[in-house]
Amino acid sequence: MLTAHKNFSLKKYNTFGVDVSADQFFDATSVDELKEALLVAKDRELLILGGGSNLLFTSNFRGVVIHPNIQEIRIAEEDKDSVLLKVGAGVEWDSLVEYTVNHNLGGLQNLSLIPGSVGASPVQNIGAYGVEVKDCIEKVEGILISNLAAITLTNSECKFGYRDSIFKNRLKGKVVVTHVYYRLTKKHKFITHYGNLDVEVAKFGDRTIQNIRKAVIDIRNYKLPDPEELPNAGSFFKNPIVSTKLIEFLQQKFQQVPFYPVSGSEVKLPAGWLIEQAGWKGRKVGNVGVHKNQALVLVNYGNATGHEILSLAHDIQRSVKQTFGVELEMEVNLVSVENK
Ligand SMILES: Cc1cc2nc3c(=O)[nH]c(=O)nc-3n(C[C@H](O)[C@H](O)[C@H](O)COP(=O)(O)OP(=O)(O)OC[C@H]3O[C@@H](n4cnc5c(N)ncnc54)[C@H](O)[C@@H]3O)c2cc1C
């Protein structure tokens, strides 16, 4: 039975640990329960909330929050080379990665230990260590919020890009993802060229998906703060894509500026490097700060409000713009619906 929770605290439902509440909260464990909750939410402010690891609440949520909690991992198809897994939106992302690696199914191992839910994985096309989830997604099933109709999008219809998809653009706020289908390999391709992953994998032995998972977990545990200990939402900003002309200009002043080619005329700049060079790494401002090892990560040291975190983010954006002439775009989604 679907229960409506009133004045529900969202502190445990956002990895920044911001203390806000929702007027109404539903934990929907099936497609039918999701539809029921969506009917209650009709004509009201609505937020679909997974693990809250890519969100910043800047106020209480004066509306309905629905947590899609469909728990299902099922083989939809299998042939000699691959398996198509159908996975419910509520499955915790890393439990899925662990499941696939334990069953010797390849594709997701580089994405180990990313927080959050399966339902959110196509939304921002999660990525890490040279892999994006779009490389494995075959299709996405959901419900259209306007009329509760079922919708299926193929990989190409999802219009995946760097931390981007149709769910952040044309279908933003219009679809609840209920299931994601991942095509996983039996004969694996190993992607270990990113950073020092190769070296870390070798410490565990041969290149296997199991050893890649172990290495990724080790690197992430070392580099990134655990939100349980130091609340954060991972990378706060996207790595900006800029013109090669701007790089040539920047190189005159900053010879060491790192970048990765994207196309003939564009390159990707590491936002963490820009923030560090602008002097923010390890800085603490009241209850908030920039992590000491990873300048892309903003952290909540105590009882910070969403506004305090946002204000720090704006200061960093201004400072990077002044120093390098580069705009930093937020990767984290801002959520605010007060007194409507
Ligand atoms: C320590 C840390 C490390 C991280 N590392 C990475 C990383 O390496 N790579 C990376 O890509 N990300 C990373 N992230 C960001 C985050 O984990 C991902 O964006 C994740 O996919 C968010 O999942 P979630 O369930 O928490 O989504 P939420 O934060 O709950 O929601 C994110 C967005 O997706 C929408 N959404 C959620 N579920 C659904 C659904 N079922 N249907 C429709 N819309 C939905 C929400 O409305 C919101 O707009 C990191 C975060 C943290 C805290």
The ligand as a MOL file (V3000), in Angstrom:
LIG
                    3D

  0  0  0     0  0            999 V3000
M  V30 BEGIN CTAB
M  V30 COUNTS 53 58 0 0 0
M  V30 BEGIN ATOM
M  V30 1 C 30.8750 11.0540 -3.7920 0
M  V30 2 C 30.1880 11.1580 -5.1330 0
M  V30 3 C 30.8450 10.7530 -6.2700 0
M  V30 4 C 30.2240 10.8470 -7.5260 0
M  V30 5 N 30.9000 10.4100 -8.6280 0
M  V30 6 C 30.3220 10.4810 -9.8570 0
M  V30 7 C 31.0110 9.9980 -11.0070 0
M  V30 8 O 32.1290 9.5080 -10.9300 0
M  V30 9 N 30.3950 10.1010 -12.2180 0
M  V30 10 C 29.1340 10.6180 -12.3340 0
M  V30 11 O 28.6230 10.6630 -13.4620 0
M  V30 12 N 28.4520 11.0690 -11.2430 0
M  V30 13 C 29.0070 11.0090 -10.0160 0
M  V30 14 N 28.3320 11.4710 -8.9150 0
M  V30 15 C 26.9960 12.0660 -9.0890 0
M  V30 16 C 25.8030 11.0950 -8.8150 0
M  V30 17 O 26.2270 9.9800 -8.1110 0
M  V30 18 C 25.1500 10.6480 -10.1270 0
M  V30 19 O 24.6870 11.7650 -10.8370 0
M  V30 20 C 23.9520 9.7050 -9.8730 0
M  V30 21 O 23.4970 9.1530 -11.0780 0
M  V30 22 C 22.7800 10.4100 -9.1910 0
M  V30 23 O 21.8700 9.4070 -8.8280 0
M  V30 24 P 20.7420 9.6870 -7.7700 0
M  V30 25 O 19.8380 8.4980 -7.7390 0
M  V30 26 O 21.3550 10.0710 -6.4700 0
M  V30 27 O 20.0020 10.9230 -8.4410 0
M  V30 28 P 19.3420 12.1710 -7.7190 0
M  V30 29 O 20.4240 13.0510 -7.1760 0
M  V30 30 O 18.2710 11.7430 -6.7910 0
M  V30 31 O 18.6880 12.8960 -8.9720 0
M  V30 32 C 19.4880 13.4490 -10.0010 0
M  V30 33 C 18.5540 13.9320 -11.1360 0
M  V30 34 O 17.9590 12.8040 -11.7490 0
M  V30 35 C 16.5280 12.8650 -11.6380 0
M  V30 36 N 16.0590 11.4850 -11.4010 0
M  V30 37 C 16.4630 10.6460 -10.4270 0
M  V30 38 N 15.8380 9.4630 -10.5660 0
M  V30 39 C 15.0270 9.5660 -11.6400 0
M  V30 40 C 14.0970 8.6820 -12.2750 0
M  V30 41 N 13.8780 7.4330 -11.8540 0
M  V30 42 N 13.4050 9.1510 -13.3540 0
M  V30 43 C 13.5990 10.4160 -13.8170 0
M  V30 44 N 14.4560 11.2900 -13.2490 0
M  V30 45 C 15.1580 10.8620 -12.1670 0
M  V30 46 C 16.2560 13.8010 -10.4880 0
M  V30 47 O 14.9710 14.3980 -10.5960 0
M  V30 48 C 17.3930 14.7860 -10.6330 0
M  V30 49 O 17.0870 15.7340 -11.6220 0
M  V30 50 C 28.9190 11.3800 -7.6330 0
M  V30 51 C 28.2550 11.7920 -6.4680 0
M  V30 52 C 28.8760 11.6830 -5.2360 0
M  V30 53 C 28.1310 12.1050 -3.9930 0
M  V30 END ATOM
M  V30 BEGIN BOND
M  V30 1 1 1 2
M  V30 2 1 2 3
M  V30 3 2 2 52
M  V30 4 2 3 4
M  V30 5 1 4 5
M  V30 6 1 4 50
M  V30 7 2 5 6
M  V30 8 1 6 7
M  V30 9 1 6 13
M  V30 10 2 7 8
M  V30 11 1 7 9
M  V30 12 1 9 10
M  V30 13 2 10 11
M  V30 14 1 10 12
M  V30 15 2 12 13
M  V30 16 1 13 14
M  V30 17 1 14 15
M  V30 18 1 14 50
M  V30 19 1 15 16
M  V30 20 1 16 17
M  V30 21 1 16 18
M  V30 22 1 18 19
M  V30 23 1 18 20
M  V30 24 1 20 21
M  V30 25 1 20 22
M  V30 26 1 22 23
M  V30 27 1 23 24
M  V30 28 2 24 25
M  V30 29 1 24 26
M  V30 30 1 24 27
M  V30 31 1 27 28
M  V30 32 2 28 29
M  V30 33 1 28 30
M  V30 34 1 28 31
M  V30 35 1 31 32
M  V30 36 1 32 33
M  V30 37 1 33 34
M  V30 38 1 33 48
M  V30 39 1 34 35
M  V30 40 1 35 36
M  V30 41 1 35 46
M  V30 42 1 36 37
M  V30 43 1 36 45
M  V30 44 2 37 38
M  V30 45 1 38 39
M  V30 46 1 39 40
M  V30 47 2 39 45
M  V30 48 1 40 41
M  V30 49 2 40 42
M  V30 50 1 42 43
M  V30 51 2 43 44
M  V30 52 1 44 45
M  V30 53 1 46 47
M  V30 54 1 46 48
M  V30 55 1 48 49
M  V30 56 2 50 51
M  V30 57 1 51 52
M  V30 58 1 52 53
M  V30 END BOND
M  V30 END CTAB
M  END
